[in-house]
Amino acid sequence: VSPLADRSLMDDSVARAAQVTASDVLAAQARLRRYLNPTPLHYAERFGCWLKLENLQRTGSYKVRGAMNALLVARERGDHRPTIAASAGNHAQGLAWAAYRLGMPAITVMPRTAPETKVAGVAHWGATVRLHGDSYDEAKAFAAELAGQHDYRLLPAFDDPDVIAGQGTVGLEMAPLMPDVVLVPIGGGGLAAGVALALVSQGVKLVGAQVEGVDAMARALRGDTGAREPVATLADGVRVRDPGHLTRAVLQPLLDDIVIVREAELRETLVRLALEEHVIAEGAGALALAAGRRVPGKRKCAVVSGGNLDAGVLAALLRDIRPRPPRKPRRRVQEAPAAWAVDGPLLDIAEARAGASRLRPAAAARHASTPSAPAACFEDCPT
């Protein structure tokens, strides 16, 4: 993917915002250590890839990291206004949980198409839920309108320095693995930007993943800033029409490539994750692993960004999708040792595999006529 052609395309408000750096990610890790535990790394042998299981994070997604860090920073600055955010689901759940833990009021605006699991998760933690529009961008515009009317603090889902720093703690937890390739799903770019800052000093190849027809960031990095309505996709968490300006500026020099995944590949990967690795991921959560099948690497690590999948959707996928059987692993057959180096009777390999244990006559005769070891020579040995 070509770098961003022109930094002047950034909004003035974003250009004036404080730039996020790797030190901000380290500060976020120190803040979040009290509230959030690191998520595990799991090696998916059949995929040949490590998985960073953010589906096991609080609220089932990495989004709680950025929301909690942003609220903690606001409290440090003395800003106690109610916080409002627009979200397709995971950012809203993260904000609701963080506000509940810190005793702060929160309002979330979600599109009417948001999964029921995510809407119920937001309401569970006591945040006010407003359903508006049929896409994230419509919900975002309504949230900005409410923030202006009532003097709420508007917390973007990805285009905010404190949110990016919080998401970057995912990368810090992957650093001890020392991967050579890291795969990250991209919607607005908050997770990818944070992970890029966290791993910039390690020389890791950073690869983003987007769905065909939902590739706003890939087009923006090529210089195409025209708005296009994203198509319907299983990966609702990355269905964004306008990528972040700040995230775009961060990713410009740090992102190595973006892989565009077909919807059928995404669905098959999600089903294989459930059946073969026993990992329940939402559409966006399986996106990075789906892209990883096209990216070479000795130690790849894909971020499973979330696991908030409706049970009905999962049941339909398991019923309708028949993934191809994985390729069988190669069996390494050791060469048969020399006859003089074998103490016991020799077995025919083919018969031994079939369960037979009788002696191979030719090998037995050869074994009887061959000395068990070369004789030691002490006198008159030729030099």
N, C-alpha and C positions, 0 to 999 in steps of 0.2 A: 504494500500500500504506500502510495506516495505521501510524503509529509504534508501537513497543512500549508497551503500555498500562501496565505496572507493572514497574519495575526491581527490586522486591522478589522477583520470580520467579527472580532469579539465585541460584545456589548460594552458600552462605556462603564456601566456599573460594575461589570465583572472585571474589566481592565483595571479599575481603581481598587478592586478587592485585594486583600493581602494574599500574596502568592503562597501556596502550600509547598512545603519542603519535606525532606526526609526527617529532619529534626521534629517537625510537627507530628509525624507518624510515631516517632519514639515517645513523644510527650503523651500522645493518645494512648499508647500501650500502658504507660504508667498510670493514667487515669482509670482505664478500664479494668486493670488487673483486680481491683476490689470487687467488681460486679460481674465480670464475664470470665469463664474458664476457657482455655484453649481447646479447640476442636481437634479430633484425632486425624491422623494420616493413615490411609488404608491402601495397600497395594492390590489392585485389581489385576490378578495374574492373567486372566483371559483377555484383558484389554492391553496388557503390557504397560500399564500406566498407574501412577500413584494418584490417589484421590484425597483432596482436602475436604473433609465432610462438614461443610457449613450447614447442611441440612439438620445437623445435630446441635446447632447453636440455639440459644434461647429464642423463642418465637419461630424456630425452624428456618432461619435465614441469617446471612451475614449482615443484613441491614440494621440490626439492632446495634452493631458496633458504631456506625456513623451517627445514629440518632442519639445514643447515650453520650458519646463524646461531645456532640453539639450542645446538648442540654447541660452537661457539666461545665463546658466553657462559658455558656451563657450565665450560669450561676456564679462562676468566678468573676464575671464582669458585672454582676449585680443586676442582670436583666431577668426579671421575674414575670414578664408578660406571658399570657397564654400562648402556646405554640400551635401553629396550624401547618398542615402539610398535605400535599396531594400525593396520591400513591395508587398503584395498581394492586397493592395489598401488603407486600412485605415491609416496605418503609413505614407504612401506617402501623403495622403490628409492632415494629421495633420502637417507634415513637410512643405508642400506647404503653408498652411494657416499661420503657425507660422513664416516662412521666409518672407511672404508677410507683416505681421504685423510689423516685426522687420527690414524690408528693407534689408534682407540678401539673397544672391543667393542660390538656391537649385536645385539639380538634383535628379530625382527619376527613379529607374529601376523597372519595373513591368513585371510580366509574361504575355505572350500573352493571357492567359486564364482569366485575371482579368476582373471583371464585367465592362461593359461599363459605368455604373454610377460612379464607382470609378475613372476610367481613366479620364472621363470628369471633375470630381471634382478636380483632381490634376491640370489639364490644366487650369481650371478656375482661380486658384489663381496664375498663372504665372510661375509655376515651369516647368523646362524642363523634359519631359517625354520620357524615353527610354523603349521600349518593347523588352524583351529578354527572351527566354526559355519558357517552359510550366509549370514551377513550381516556387515556392518561392525560393527554394534552388538554382536553376539555375540562377535566377535573382540576388541572393545574391552573387554568385561567380563572376558574371559579374560586379557588383557594386564594389566589392573589387579590381578587375582588373583595372577598371577606376580610382579608388581612388589612386592606386599606380602609375599609369601613369601620372596623372595630379595634384598630391598633394592635392586632395580633402580630406575633413574630412569625414570619413565613420561613419555614425550614425546607429548602429544596431537597429533592430525593437524591441528587447526585452533584449538582453544580454549586458546591459550598465547600470552602477550605476545611472546616471542622468535620464535615461528613466524609470528605475524601481522606483526611488523616485517620479517622476511625476505621474506614474500610481497609486502609493500608496495613492495619495490624494483622490481617489475614496473611499478607506477604511475609511479615516478620516471623510468623509461626511456621512458615514453609522454609525459611532460610536454613535451619539446621539440616534439612534433607539434602541440601546442595544440588537442586535440580539443574539440568541444563536447558530445559524448556518448561515454561509455565503457560498454561492455557486458561483463559479467563473469558466468561461470557460478557458481552458488551451490549448495554442498552443506551443509557446516557453517558456511561463511561466512568462513574465514580469508583467502582471496584477496580477496574483496570488501571486507572490513574493512581490510586493508592498503592496497589501492589507494585506498579512500576517504580514508584518512589522508594518503596521498602527494599526492593531488590536491585536497585540501579547499581550499587557498588559491587554486586556479585557477578556482573556480566552475564546474567541470565537472558535467554531469548524469550521475549514476551509475545505471545500470540493471542489475539482476540478472536472471538467466535460470534457470528451473527447469523440470523436466519434469512434465507432467500426472501426478498421482498420486505424485510425489516432491517435494512442495512444503512440506516441514516449516518452512523459514525463512519463507516467505510467510505461513503460518498463524500462526507464532509472533509475527511482527510485527503481526498483526491481533489478537493477544491470545488466540489459540487454542493452548494449550500441551498439549493432549491428544496422547498418543503414538499414531501410526498406522503400521502396517507399510507401508513403501513398496512400490510395485509393481515388477515386473521391468522393466528398461529397458536400452537400449543404453548409456546414460550411467551405467555402474556407478560411476564416480568421484564422482558426486554423490548416490548412493543412501544417504542418511543419514536415520535415523528421528528423532534428537534433535539439533537444531542447537546450536551453541555458545552458552553464556551470555555469555561475554565478547564474542564476535563480534556477538551480538545487541545488546549495549549500545552497541558502536561504530557499528553500522549504523543504529540507531534514528534519530539525527538527520541522518545523511549519505546514506542510500540514498533515491533519488528514486522508484523504481518497481521492480516485479518483473514480468517477462513470463513467463507459463506457456506452454510450447511443447508441442505435440502430438508424440507419438512418430513419426508419419509425417513431420512437418516436419523433425524431427531427422535421420532416416535420409536423406531427400532432400538435405538440406544437406550431410551428410557425403559423399555420393556426388558431389555437384556440386563440392565442394572438391577432391576427388581428380581428377575429370575436367577441370574447367575451370581450376583454379588450381594443380594439381599439388601440393597440400598434403595430406599424410596426417595425419588427425586422428582421435583416438578419439571415442567418443560424447560425453563431457563437453567435449572440445575443440571440437566443432562447435556446442555448445549456444548460446553467446553470439551467434554469427553467425546462427543460426536465429532467435533472438529479435530480432536487428537488422532483420529484414525488416519488422517492425511498428513500428519506432521511427524517427521522422523526425529528421534532423540533417544539417547541412552538412558536417561532418567527423566521422564516426563511426569509432570504433576498437573492435574486438572482440578479446578475448583468446582465442587458440587455446591452451587450457590444457595440452594434452598430445597425444601422438601414439602412445601405446603400444596399438596395435590388433592383435589377432590376425589373422594372414594369412588364416585360414579365414573369419573373420567378414567381413573386407573383400571377399574373393572372393564370398561369398554375397550381400553387399549389391550389388556391381557386377553380379551376375547377375540379381538379383530387382528392383532398383529402376531404374525408367526415369524420370529427372527430366524435368520439362517443359523444352522448349527456352527459353533465355533470350530476353528481348525484344530485338529488334534495335535497335541504337543509331540515334538520329535523324540523318539526313544533312542538314546545313545547306547549302542552295543559295544562292549569292550572286546578288543581282540583276544583270541584264545592264547594263553601263555604257552611258552615252549614246553615240550614234553618233559625235559629234565627238571623243570621248575615246579612240576605238579607232584604233590605227595600222594594224593588219592587217585582213584580211577577216573578216567576221562569220560565225559558224557557227551553224546551227540547233542548239539545245541537245539536243533529242531525238535528232537524227541524230548529233550528236557523241558522245552516250552510246552509241549503237549502233555506233560505230566509223567512221561516214561522215565525210568531210572536204570535201565539195563545198560551194561557196558557196550561200547562200540567195539566190535571185535578187532578191527584193524588198529585202532588206537590202543587197545589193551595189549596187543602183541608188541606194538612199538614201545609201549611203556615198559614191558617186561624185559626187552632186549637193550634198553637204553639205561646207562648208569644214572643214579639219582642225582649225582653232582660230579663235576670234574674233579679228578684225583689231584691231591696236593703233591707237589714235586719239591723234594729237598736236595737231592743229589743229581749231578750230571744233567741238570736242566739246561736246555739251550737258551742262550740269551737272546 
